[in-house]
Amino acid sequence: MSDRLAKGDDLATHGEGADRMEYDLCICVVSYGKHSLDFPTMLALHAESARLPTRSTKLLVWNNGPHSFSEDEVNALIASFPSSVHVVVQDHLDNQPLSDVYNNVIRQVQSDRYCFLDDDSRPDGNYLSALCSGTTADLIVPKIMSGGQQHGPRIAKGLMREGVIALEGASNFFAVGSGMALSRYLVDSLECRFGEAFDRAFAFYGVDTSLCIRLERLALNQSIAVCCAGTIDHDLSRLSAGAARSPFRRTERGWDLGITLRRYPQWRFVKTALAAIVRDLAGTGTISARAFVSGYLAGAHPRSTANRKRKKVKY
């Protein structure tokens, strides 16, 4: 791992928990396969950067590989943001599982709120204003837009509208991981109940689904305030038929479903699995039945930390 830090910063985040500075907001952008820092998320954040100084903000670019960004480009990025925004670029060129990335960021950075973004997300000004508003909502989620249509977040099988709702018990809540912004209080509650906020049995797919399930289980005992504000334009490649049936996507969705059913057994996942197996056998499926069985038997993705080092976790 290597870090490129803002001017005057003498705290390199080498090692767990080394960064002891406190922030109102930590925005973590996870990039992969990018040769330049001019990818959609950074361009969108830069366009709305004037909103960020209203809070003590850390902007962490977690480069998941496989290429490093040039020092000149990193320095140009740092200089392009207001001096009150602490910009850091970290290189992790081995494509770490997203569950590890998110949990590690939470350990590294002491912040009142953590926002995680993919590299193909374009948040609008209203969403960033909500992040910087100082709201006490436990979770902030944007409307996810793709192709001019809203695709999330969802609750009780319907799309959420802007505003604040109370998540209490089972409600089939689901939000895409990119754009979810958790309060420190919510993170502490998840860690107290499950050991860590994000389930390390998942690597890439299923990280957001498992978090939403954990939130629903947490909501059985405490009300969780969810604020839906602003929008994020997101490239949902899974919506195209060709991408949905790619071998990689079919395999990863199979692992995701199998692990989810194993660790969080619910009837809705059983029905999804049965339908997926039938479609796969008929040659029309978007989920690999073999990967599903492997995921269910293993209970953890082969790339996941949980698969490498088993830990007893309260589900």
C-alpha positions as CSV (number, residue, x, y, z in Angstrom):
1,M,0.0,0.0,0.0
2,S,1.2,3.5,-0.7
3,D,-0.4,6.9,0.2
4,R,-0.1,10.2,-1.6
5,L,-1.1,13.0,0.9
6,A,-2.2,16.5,0.9
7,K,0.3,19.3,1.5
8,G,1.3,19.8,5.1
9,D,-0.1,16.4,6.2
10,D,2.4,14.5,8.3
11,L,0.1,11.6,9.0
12,A,0.6,8.8,6.5
13,T,-2.0,6.1,6.9
14,H,0.4,3.2,6.9
15,G,-1.0,0.5,9.1
16,E,-4.2,-0.1,10.8
17,G,-5.7,2.9,12.7
18,A,-2.8,5.2,12.0
19,D,-5.0,8.1,10.9
20,R,-6.3,9.6,14.2
21,M,-7.6,12.9,12.7
22,E,-11.3,13.5,13.1
23,Y,-13.7,14.5,10.3
24,D,-17.3,15.3,9.9
25,L,-17.4,13.4,6.6
26,C,-15.2,10.8,4.9
27,I,-15.9,10.2,1.2
28,C,-14.1,7.1,-0.1
29,V,-14.0,6.6,-3.9
30,V,-13.0,3.1,-4.9
31,S,-11.4,2.9,-8.4
32,Y,-10.3,-0.1,-10.4
33,G,-8.8,-0.4,-13.9
34,K,-8.3,3.4,-14.3
35,H,-5.2,4.9,-15.9
36,S,-6.3,8.4,-15.0
37,L,-8.0,10.2,-12.1
38,D,-10.4,11.8,-14.7
39,F,-13.0,9.1,-14.1
40,P,-16.7,10.0,-13.7
41,T,-16.9,10.1,-9.9
42,M,-13.9,12.3,-9.5
43,L,-15.1,14.7,-12.2
44,A,-18.6,14.9,-10.5
45,L,-17.1,15.5,-7.1
46,H,-14.8,18.2,-8.5
47,A,-17.7,20.0,-10.2
48,E,-19.5,20.2,-6.8
49,S,-16.4,20.6,-4.6
50,A,-17.5,24.1,-3.4
51,R,-20.1,22.3,-1.2
52,L,-17.5,20.2,0.7
53,P,-15.8,22.9,2.8
54,T,-19.0,23.3,4.8
55,R,-17.8,20.2,6.7
56,S,-14.5,18.9,7.8
57,T,-14.0,16.5,4.9
58,K,-11.6,13.7,4.0
59,L,-11.7,12.6,0.4
60,L,-10.0,9.2,0.1
61,V,-9.3,7.7,-3.4
62,W,-8.8,4.0,-2.8
63,N,-7.0,2.8,-6.0
64,N,-7.7,-0.9,-6.1
65,G,-5.3,-1.4,-9.1
66,P,-3.9,-2.6,-11.2
67,H,-2.1,0.6,-12.2
68,S,-0.8,3.5,-10.0
69,F,-1.7,7.1,-10.8
70,S,1.3,9.4,-11.6
71,E,2.6,11.7,-8.8
72,D,1.9,14.7,-11.0
73,E,-1.7,13.7,-11.5
74,V,-2.2,13.1,-7.8
75,N,-0.7,16.4,-6.9
76,A,-2.9,18.1,-9.5
77,L,-5.9,16.4,-7.9
78,I,-5.0,17.6,-4.4
79,A,-4.5,21.2,-5.7
80,S,-7.8,21.2,-7.5
81,F,-9.9,20.8,-4.3
82,P,-10.3,23.4,-1.6
83,S,-7.5,23.4,0.9
84,S,-10.1,22.5,3.7
85,V,-10.7,19.1,1.9
86,H,-8.1,16.6,2.9
87,V,-7.4,14.6,-0.2
88,V,-5.5,11.3,0.0
89,V,-4.8,8.7,-2.7
90,Q,-4.0,5.2,-1.5
91,D,-2.7,2.5,-3.8
92,H,-3.8,-1.1,-3.2
93,L,-3.0,-2.8,-6.5
94,D,-4.3,-6.3,-5.6
95,N,-8.0,-5.5,-6.1
96,Q,-9.0,-6.0,-2.5
97,P,-12.6,-7.2,-1.7
98,L,-15.0,-4.3,-1.2
99,S,-16.0,-5.6,2.2
100,D,-12.4,-5.3,3.3
101,V,-12.0,-1.9,1.7
102,Y,-15.0,-0.5,3.5
103,N,-14.2,-2.0,6.9
104,N,-10.6,-0.9,6.6
105,V,-11.6,2.7,5.8
106,I,-13.8,2.8,8.8
107,R,-10.9,1.6,11.0
108,Q,-8.4,4.1,9.4
109,V,-10.5,7.2,9.5
110,Q,-12.3,8.6,12.5
111,S,-15.4,10.3,11.0
112,D,-18.9,11.2,11.9
113,R,-20.1,9.8,8.5
114,Y,-18.7,7.5,5.9
115,C,-19.7,7.7,2.2
116,F,-18.6,5.0,-0.3
117,L,-18.7,5.6,-4.0
118,D,-17.8,3.5,-7.1
119,D,-15.7,5.0,-9.9
120,D,-18.6,5.2,-12.3
121,S,-21.0,7.1,-10.1
122,R,-22.0,10.7,-10.7
123,P,-23.5,12.3,-7.6
124,D,-25.4,15.5,-8.0
125,G,-25.3,18.7,-5.9
126,N,-28.4,17.8,-3.8
127,Y,-26.8,14.5,-2.7
128,L,-23.6,16.2,-1.7
129,S,-25.6,19.0,0.1
130,A,-27.3,16.2,2.2
131,L,-23.9,14.7,3.1
132,C,-22.7,18.1,4.2
133,S,-25.8,19.2,6.0
134,G,-25.0,17.8,9.3
135,T,-28.2,15.7,9.3
136,T,-28.6,13.2,12.2
137,A,-30.0,10.5,9.9
138,D,-28.4,7.1,10.4
139,L,-28.1,6.5,6.7
140,I,-28.2,8.7,3.6
141,V,-29.0,7.1,0.3
142,P,-29.4,8.8,-3.1
143,K,-31.9,7.9,-5.8
144,I,-30.0,5.6,-8.3
145,M,-30.6,6.7,-11.8
146,S,-29.6,4.9,-15.0
147,G,-30.8,5.7,-18.5
148,G,-33.1,8.4,-17.1
149,Q,-34.9,5.9,-14.9
150,Q,-34.8,5.4,-11.1
151,H,-33.6,1.9,-10.1
152,G,-33.3,2.3,-6.3
153,P,-33.3,2.5,-3.4
154,R,-36.2,0.2,-2.7
155,I,-38.4,-0.5,0.3
156,A,-41.4,-2.8,0.6
157,K,-41.0,-3.6,-3.2
158,G,-41.4,0.1,-4.1
159,L,-38.9,2.9,-5.0
160,M,-38.1,5.3,-2.2
161,R,-38.9,9.0,-2.7
162,E,-36.8,11.8,-1.2
163,G,-37.3,12.4,2.5
164,V,-36.7,10.6,5.7
165,I,-38.2,7.3,6.7
166,A,-37.8,5.1,9.8
167,L,-36.6,1.6,9.1
168,E,-38.2,-0.7,11.6
169,G,-38.0,-4.4,11.2
170,A,-38.4,-6.4,8.0
171,S,-39.2,-4.1,5.1
172,N,-37.2,-5.5,2.1
173,F,-35.0,-2.5,2.1
174,F,-32.3,-2.4,-0.5
175,A,-29.9,0.3,-1.6
176,V,-26.9,0.1,-4.0
177,G,-23.6,0.2,-2.2
178,S,-22.3,3.2,-4.1
179,G,-23.7,6.3,-2.4
180,M,-24.6,4.7,0.9
181,A,-23.4,7.1,3.7
182,L,-23.4,5.6,7.2
183,S,-23.3,7.6,10.4
184,R,-20.7,6.7,13.0
185,Y,-23.5,5.8,15.3
186,L,-24.9,3.3,12.8
187,V,-21.4,1.9,12.2
188,D,-20.9,1.4,15.9
189,S,-24.3,-0.3,16.2
190,L,-23.5,-2.7,13.3
191,E,-20.1,-3.5,14.8
192,C,-21.6,-4.1,18.2
193,R,-24.1,-6.6,16.7
194,F,-22.1,-8.2,13.9
195,G,-18.4,-7.6,14.7
196,E,-17.9,-5.4,11.7
197,A,-20.2,-3.2,9.6
198,F,-19.6,-5.1,6.3
199,D,-19.7,-8.9,6.0
200,R,-16.2,-10.1,5.0
201,A,-17.7,-13.3,3.6
202,F,-18.5,-11.3,0.5
203,A,-15.9,-9.9,-1.9
204,F,-17.6,-7.8,-4.6
205,Y,-21.2,-8.8,-5.3
206,G,-23.5,-9.1,-2.2
207,V,-21.6,-6.6,0.0
208,D,-24.5,-4.1,-0.3
209,T,-27.2,-6.8,0.0
210,S,-25.7,-8.3,3.1
211,L,-25.4,-4.8,4.7
212,C,-29.1,-4.1,4.0
213,I,-30.0,-7.4,5.6
214,R,-28.0,-6.5,8.6
215,L,-29.7,-3.2,8.8
216,E,-33.1,-4.9,8.8
217,R,-32.0,-7.2,11.6
218,L,-30.7,-4.2,13.5
219,A,-34.0,-2.4,13.0
220,L,-35.8,-5.2,14.9
221,N,-34.5,-3.6,18.0
222,Q,-33.9,0.0,17.1
223,S,-35.3,2.5,14.6
224,I,-33.0,3.5,11.8
225,A,-33.5,6.9,10.2
226,V,-32.9,6.6,6.4
227,C,-32.7,9.8,4.4
228,C,-33.1,9.6,0.6
229,A,-31.7,12.8,-1.0
230,G,-30.4,13.8,-4.4
231,T,-29.4,11.4,-7.2
232,I,-26.5,9.4,-8.5
233,D,-26.2,8.6,-12.1
234,H,-24.7,5.1,-12.2
235,D,-23.7,2.8,-15.0
236,L,-25.8,-0.3,-14.3
237,S,-24.3,-2.6,-16.8
238,R,-26.3,-5.5,-15.4
239,L,-29.4,-4.0,-17.1
240,S,-28.0,-5.0,-20.5
241,A,-28.8,-8.5,-21.6
242,G,-25.3,-9.2,-22.8
243,A,-23.6,-8.1,-19.6
244,A,-26.0,-10.0,-17.4
245,R,-25.1,-13.2,-19.1
246,S,-21.3,-12.7,-19.2
247,P,-19.5,-15.7,-17.5
248,F,-17.9,-13.4,-14.9
249,R,-21.2,-11.8,-13.9
250,R,-23.1,-15.1,-13.9
251,T,-20.4,-16.7,-11.7
252,E,-20.2,-13.8,-9.2
253,R,-24.0,-13.6,-8.9
254,G,-24.1,-17.3,-8.2
255,W,-21.5,-16.9,-5.4
256,D,-23.4,-13.9,-4.1
257,L,-26.8,-15.8,-3.9
258,G,-25.3,-19.0,-2.5
259,I,-23.4,-17.2,0.3
260,T,-26.4,-15.0,1.1
261,L,-28.7,-17.9,1.4
262,R,-26.2,-19.7,3.6
263,R,-25.5,-16.8,6.0
264,Y,-28.9,-15.1,5.9
265,P,-31.5,-17.7,5.1
266,Q,-34.8,-16.3,4.1
267,W,-37.6,-17.7,2.0
268,R,-37.2,-14.9,-0.7
269,F,-33.7,-16.1,-1.3
270,V,-34.8,-19.7,-1.6
271,K,-37.4,-18.7,-4.3
272,T,-34.7,-16.7,-6.1
273,A,-32.3,-19.6,-6.0
274,L,-34.8,-22.2,-7.3
275,A,-35.8,-19.9,-10.2
276,A,-32.2,-19.2,-11.0
277,I,-31.3,-22.9,-11.1
278,V,-34.2,-23.7,-13.4
279,R,-33.3,-20.9,-15.8
280,D,-29.6,-21.9,-15.8
281,L,-30.5,-25.5,-16.6
282,A,-32.7,-24.2,-19.5
283,G,-29.7,-22.2,-20.8
284,T,-31.4,-18.8,-20.2
285,G,-30.1,-18.0,-16.7
286,T,-28.1,-15.0,-15.5
287,I,-26.9,-16.8,-12.4
288,S,-24.6,-19.8,-12.5
289,A,-26.2,-22.8,-10.6
290,R,-22.7,-24.3,-10.1
291,A,-21.4,-21.1,-8.5
292,F,-24.5,-20.9,-6.4
293,V,-24.0,-24.4,-5.0
294,S,-20.3,-23.6,-4.4
295,G,-21.2,-20.4,-2.6
296,Y,-23.8,-22.1,-0.4
297,L,-21.4,-24.9,0.6
298,A,-18.4,-22.6,1.2
299,G,-20.3,-19.8,2.9
300,A,-17.7,-17.3,1.8
301,H,-16.3,-16.0,-1.5
302,P,-12.9,-17.5,-2.5
303,R,-11.4,-14.0,-2.5
304,S,-12.9,-13.0,0.8
305,T,-11.1,-12.5,4.1
306,A,-13.6,-14.7,5.8
307,N,-12.6,-17.6,3.5
308,R,-9.0,-17.1,4.3
309,K,-9.4,-16.8,8.0
310,R,-12.6,-18.1,9.6
311,K,-14.1,-16.1,12.4
312,K,-17.1,-16.7,14.5
313,V,-19.6,-13.9,13.7
314,K,-23.0,-13.4,15.2
315,Y,-25.4,-13.2,12.2
